Every structure is written in C-alpha cells, then in structure tokens.
C-alpha cells in the first residue's frame, strides 16, 4: 500500500463532494461524512483519548466544515489534507495539560533511566498501534520510507509522539527523559530532514516523468 | 518578530502543523495567518507533507448518534442516504451564492443594466464559467482553467457558448445550460455542445439573471425542468 498515493486518490473523490456541500447540498455532505468521519475520528482519538470528548470535537469539526466548505479551494489543497488539518487543530485546541497525563502513564516504571530505549513508548501495554509503528506503516510509501531512514531513532520517536499523539515539546521531553532543548532540536531536525528528502523525491519523480 | 523572515515563518509553521506550538503562541500564530500569505503558504506546505502520515492511523467509527447531532446543528434534516435527493433545491440555499462568489470569475458588465436599457448599441456580455471542481490530476496550487465562455448578445436574446478546454462528457450524458436569477429555480436555456460553439436562442434571459451554470444531464436534457445532475461549471454576471 502506498499511503501517499492512496491519499491523493481519496482526495480527488472527495473534492466534488466538498464542492457540492459548499453549494448547500446536504446529501453530498452526508456522503462526505460517511467517507471521512472514521478517519478523522481515528486522528482525533489519538490526541483526545476520551471518546465522549473526541466526539464533541468531531461534531465541531463537521459543523465547521459545513459552514466553510464553500471557502475550500481545491486548487490550493487536497480535501483530505484540509479536513485532517481542521480535525487536528480542533483536537489540539481541546487539549489541556492535565488531560494529556494519562497518555504518559506506565512509562515511568522503567528502572533504567539512562538507557535510551527507542521503543520505550511502543512497549506500553495498549491496543493502539504505537507512534513508531504508525510511522513505519506510512513508510510503505517509497519516498517517505527513504526519508524516514535518514532520521535517528530519537528524531523519529520525537516527531511521532508530537504528531500522532499531540504531545507538546515539554511532554515529549518528559516522556523520553531528555532535556527540553534536545527534544526541540530533534523534532526540528527530523522535520527539516523529512522535507528536504521529500523535495528530492519529488524532483526525482519529475525528472523521471 | 519579523514574520517575513522565511526561516522563522517555516519554523513556526512546522511547529504549528506538527502540533507542538501551543497555548498563547498557537493563538498568536493563528491570528497572524490571515494577514501573512507567506505564513499561510508555509502552513500549507507542512500540511501537505505531514497529513498523509495520518493515513496509517486505524479508522474508528464514531457512534451513530453523532451524525444526528451534526444534522441538528447545521439546521434541518439532511438526507442520511447518499443517493437521496436534497429536500430543497441547492440553488435556493444562500450558501450557493457564497459558493458562486468564491468559484466564479466575475464578468465586467452587469446584465441588470442591460435589461433596464436594452438597445442595439449594447455590447455583448462575456461570462467566464469555471469548473466547480478541478480536473483529476490537477497539482496543488495549479490554476484551474476556465472551461466555457458564454457571450450574451447585447439585446439578451441569444447566448453563444464556447468550450475553452476539452470537456469530456460520456456518450449517454448531455450538458445543459441554466440561467439563475436570485433564489428562483434555474431556467433551462437548452443543451450545449461540449466541444463546439452552441448558439442558444430562447427569447430573452429571465430578468434578474445573475449567473449561468452548466449541469450534467441525461441525453435530451433534464426530465424535470430543474438540474438533476451535478453542476459542472458556473459563471456569474455583474459586478
């Protein structure tokens, strides 16, 4: 499965639904909800683990999408990217520091504080896929795979905790028991490496095509 | 801070999209977005790069009640089944007009002026109709080309449509041109060709016509007298 390719294809299907919803077509909006709500709910639930609160957030997301659908510009962004961004923003805005605490439980029991265990978070008993596992699935897309390989284990883990689970820099630092400055620079370097690698991949594709 | 510095803009945008920009700093950044195109472009870039990563998160079905709550919030019962027709015509919705404003390229002259003072000296009105969705494969950021130009004769009695770009229509489908006046139901102007100029003569355009639209219909045109298929192109008259 190529995640990034699949993403573009799904987005093309959604562009017309979104355009029609923007014209006030409720049936199109119902279909849009049908096709996207499980994805967006999955995204929101990673960040806000309380189901009732996550549903409240999702409700606001779709009300917001209905009201702003006519402002969606298909030439500027892909529908799925736009929708997911709105959902993540709402979920992050809904976070309070205290509510993120349960996400860290169970990690502090390790007696080996000095040892860097890149899979420490994934070892937490949980039926959810760990953030690193999600990254490796994304890496099925070839360009991302090559780009992810260029990152160190700490960089990968920092960016995965922040992006998938909505942890702040300080929370990632606490989780990994690393100084805040170190974590900030890991996240930053990981993002820059990802970007330059993806840009190179796009240029290679353009040259090949 | 000087937000026009590319490096700073990029760092803030990356933190914002990743989600590590928090609290007052996040709200400040959001407040800056409407006024700073470079920040918006940086945010879009990071969204394009990072959001596909979420495709790997297992989907989770929300409870069935959630859709009912959303329906209640957006006012009125939406049809739950995708195939069901909307209860009211989409043209009657205010949102349609906001959509037109966003989608349509606005022609320079107003038909209202023309209808108030018809005369042989009036120049034709040109209406540029754009696709409501970009063609498949359009790259993000690409400009969507106009698909049809309609010229309305000076006396409002004839409309000539010309396709600007290749419009592919399945053999069992036809394109129908509609005049839209306010919140009234669209008035059919007739079928138009997808690949050649078509002269449409239908007496005079309805008074108050402020937009033209093209919908996809069965061969022979809409059986109901109102658009039944998706609206593919729209163009607005007036200023």
Contacts between the chains, C-beta under 8 A, distances in Angstrom:
chain1	res1	chain2	res2	distance
A	3	B	52	5.8
A	3	B	53	7.7
A	3	B	55	4.3
A	3	B	56	6.1
A	4	B	52	4.7
A	4	B	55	7.7
A	6	B	55	6.4
A	7	B	51	7.7
A	7	B	52	4.4
A	7	B	55	5.4
A	12	B	136	5.2
A	12	B	137	7.9
A	15	B	133	4.9
A	15	B	134	7.1
A	16	B	132	7.7
A	16	B	133	4.7
A	16	B	230	6.9
A	19	B	99	7.8
A	19	B	103	7.9
A	19	B	132	4.8
A	19	B	133	4.8
A	20	B	90	7.5
A	20	B	132	7.8
A	20	B	230	6.8
A	20	B	231	7.9
A	22	B	95	6.6
A	22	B	98	8.0
A	22	B	99	4.6
A	22	B	102	7.6
A	23	B	90	5.1
A	23	B	93	6.9
A	23	B	95	6.4
A	23	B	96	4.7
A	23	B	99	4.7
A	23	B	132	7.6
A	23	B	231	7.0
A	24	B	86	7.9
A	24	B	90	5.0
A	24	B	92	7.9
A	24	B	93	2.8
A	24	B	94	7.4
A	24	B	95	3.9
A	24	B	96	5.1
A	24	B	99	7.5
A	25	B	86	5.7
A	25	B	90	5.0
A	26	B	74	7.8
A	26	B	76	7.3
A	26	B	78	3.5
A	26	B	79	6.2
A	26	B	86	5.3
A	26	B	87	7.5
A	27	B	78	6.8
A	27	B	79	4.6
A	27	B	81	7.8
A	27	B	82	6.3
A	27	B	83	7.7
A	27	B	84	5.6
A	27	B	85	6.6
A	27	B	86	5.2
A	29	B	74	7.7
A	29	B	78	6.2
A	30	B	67	7.6
A	30	B	78	5.0
A	30	B	79	5.9
A	30	B	80	5.9
A	30	B	81	7.5
A	30	B	82	6.1
A	31	B	82	3.9
A	33	B	67	6.1
A	33	B	70	7.1
A	34	B	82	6.3
A	37	B	61	7.6
A	37	B	62	5.7
A	37	B	66	7.5
A	37	B	67	7.7
A	38	B	59	3.6
A	38	B	60	6.1
A	38	B	61	5.1
A	38	B	62	7.5
A	39	B	54	7.4
A	39	B	55	7.8
A	39	B	57	7.6
A	39	B	59	5.2
A	41	B	59	7.2
A	41	B	60	4.6
A	41	B	61	6.9
A	41	B	62	4.6
A	42	B	54	7.8
A	42	B	57	4.4
A	42	B	58	5.7
A	42	B	59	4.8
A	42	B	60	4.4
A	43	B	54	5.1
A	43	B	57	5.7
A	45	B	60	5.3
A	46	B	57	6.0
A	47	B	19	7.7
A	54	B	62	8.0
A	55	B	62	5.5
A	55	B	63	6.6
A	55	B	66	5.3
A	58	B	62	5.8
A	58	B	66	6.4
A	59	B	66	6.1
A	59	B	69	5.5
A	59	B	70	5.6
A	59	B	73	6.9
A	62	B	70	4.8
A	63	B	70	6.2
A	63	B	73	4.8
A	63	B	74	6.1
A	66	B	70	7.8
A	66	B	74	4.8
A	67	B	74	7.8
A	69	B	95	7.8
A	70	B	95	5.7
A	70	B	98	4.9
A	70	B	99	4.0
A	70	B	102	5.5
A	71	B	102	6.2
A	73	B	102	7.9
A	74	B	133	5.9
A	74	B	134	5.1
A	74	B	138	7.6
A	74	B	144	7.7
A	75	B	134	5.7
A	75	B	138	6.8
A	75	B	140	7.3
A	75	B	141	6.7
A	75	B	142	6.0
A	75	B	143	6.7
A	75	B	144	5.3
A	76	B	44	6.6
A	76	B	140	6.5
A	76	B	141	6.5
A	77	B	44	5.9
A	77	B	47	6.7
A	77	B	48	7.0
A	77	B	140	6.1
A	78	B	48	7.3
A	78	B	140	6.5
A	80	B	51	7.1
A	81	B	47	5.3
A	81	B	48	6.0
A	81	B	51	4.4
A	81	B	52	7.5
A	82	B	47	7.8
A	84	B	51	4.7
A	84	B	54	5.4
A	85	B	17	7.4
A	85	B	47	4.9
A	85	B	51	6.2
A	88	B	19	6.5
A	88	B	51	8.0
A	88	B	54	7.8
A	92	B	19	4.9
A	92	B	22	7.6
A	92	B	26	7.5
A	93	B	26	7.7
A	128	B	58	8.0
A	129	B	56	7.8
A	129	B	57	7.8
A	129	B	58	6.7
A	134	B	53	7.2
A	134	B	56	4.5
A	134	B	57	6.2
A	135	B	53	7.1
A	135	B	56	7.6
A	137	B	56	3.7
A	138	B	52	7.2
A	138	B	53	4.7
A	138	B	55	6.9
A	138	B	56	4.7
A	141	B	52	7.3
A	144	B	52	7.8
A	144	B	53	7.7
A	159	B	18	7.0
A	162	B	18	5.3
A	162	B	19	6.0
A	162	B	20	5.0
A	163	B	18	5.3
A	163	B	19	6.4
A	163	B	50	6.4
A	163	B	53	6.6
A	164	B	53	7.7
A	164	B	54	7.8
A	164	B	57	7.0
A	166	B	19	5.3
A	167	B	20	8.0
A	168	B	19	8.0
A	168	B	20	5.8
A	168	B	22	5.1
A	169	B	20	5.0
A	172	B	20	7.8
A	187	B	18	6.8
A	187	B	20	6.3
A	188	B	11	7.1
A	188	B	14	7.4
A	191	B	14	4.9
A	191	B	18	6.7
A	191	B	46	7.8
A	194	B	49	6.7
A	195	B	45	8.0
A	195	B	49	6.1
A	198	B	49	5.8
